[in-house]
């Protein structure tokens, strides 16, 4: 994976985490809604408990899958932050944060960093090169640790 693709995973991971949080909320609301509707329909307590037990079992399976996905995406975010924090040049790290974490445009970054477009593209190229080195080193370390 190249450095740009590696960093662009950040926003995708954030979206997946938010989606997962919404799914968990939906499941909770659905469970409460089913319980309320069963009560309103006059369903006996025993039948309602059996129905809710099955519902809880199924929603728990889905919830656990969503939680695993959220955890995987949180790990990806931490991984990206860790790599950016290892970039020694503060201008490079600042650029990477602006571009890939905050999602600023080049125009916005020019204004924030008080630099020309040419300098910005130089920083972009060098910062991505440094990130590539760091993720290559990290992957080598994983291989050696295996």
N, C-alpha and C positions, 0 to 999 in steps of 0.2 A: 504494500500500500504506500502510495506516495504521501508526502507530508501535507499537501493541501487536502487530499481526501481524508487523511487522518484527522486533521483539525476540523473539517466540515462535519464530521460525525457529531460534534458538540451540539449543534442546533437540532439535529435529528434525534439525538438522545434526549434532549430537553422535551421535544414534542412527544416522544414515546412515554416519558415519565408523566407528563401532564395527562396524556390520554389514559394511562394506567390509573392515575388518581381519579379521573372521571369515571372510569369503569367500576372502580371499587365503590365510589359514591352511588352509582346507579344500582349496583347489586344490593347495597344496604337499603336504599330507598325501595327497591323492588320487593325485598323481603318484608319490609314494614308495610308496604301497600297490600301485599297478599294477605298478611295477617289481619289487617284492618278490614279488607273485603270479606274475608271468611267470617269475621265477627259480625259484620253488618248483614251477611246473608243468613245468620242464625245457625251456622254449622256447629255441630257439637264440639265440645272441648277436646274429646279424644280424637276425632277425625281431624280437627284443626291442628292438634299437636303432631299427628302422623304426617300430615301434609307439610307442615313447617319443618319437620325433621328431614324429610326428603329434600325440601327446598334448600335448607341450610347445608345439607351434604353437597348438593350440586353447586351452590354458590361458593362454598368453601373451596371446592376444586378449582373453579374459575379464578377465585380471588388469589389462591396460592400461585397459580400460573402467572397472574398479573404482577404479584409481588416479586416473583423471581425475575420477571422482565424489568421491573423498576430497579431492582438491585443490580442487574447486569448493566443497565444504562447509567446508574449512579457510578458504578465502577469505571465505565468508559469516561464519564465526566471527570472523575478524579484523576484518571490516567492522563487525560489531555491537560488538565491544570498542572499536574506534576511535570510534564514535559515542558510546558511553557515556563514554569518556575525554574527549570534547569538552564534555560537560555540565559547566558551570562550578560549579554549586551542589553541594557535596560530599554534602549530604543526598539530593539527587536521584540522584546517581550511585550512592551507597550503596544506596538503595532499588532502583534498576534492577538492580544487581548481585544483591542478595538475591532479588528477585522473578523476574527473567528468566534470570539465569545460574545461581544456586544453586537456584532453584525453591522457595524458602521460602513458606509460607503467610502470610497477613496477620497471623495471631496470632503466628507466630514473628518476623515483622519488627517488630511492636509491641514485643515483649520485647527484641529485639536493639538497636533504635534508641531505646528508652525514650520512646515517644511514644504518644499516644492514637490510637484508631481514626480519629477525625475528622481529626486532623493527618496521619495516614497516607494517607487518601484525598485530602487536599489535595496532599500530596507526589506521590502517584500521578498525579493529574490534571496537575499542573504539570510533572512530569518527562516524562510522555508528550507533553505539548505541546511541550516543548523538543526532545525527540527528533524529533518531527514536523518542526519547523523545520529541524533539522540534516539530516534525510534529504531534505527538499525542497531545501535549499541544495546538498547533494551532487549531487542529480539535475540541478539547473540547471547546476552546474559540468561535469557529464558532457556535457550538451547543448552547452555553449559550447565544450568541448574537441573535440567531434566535427567 
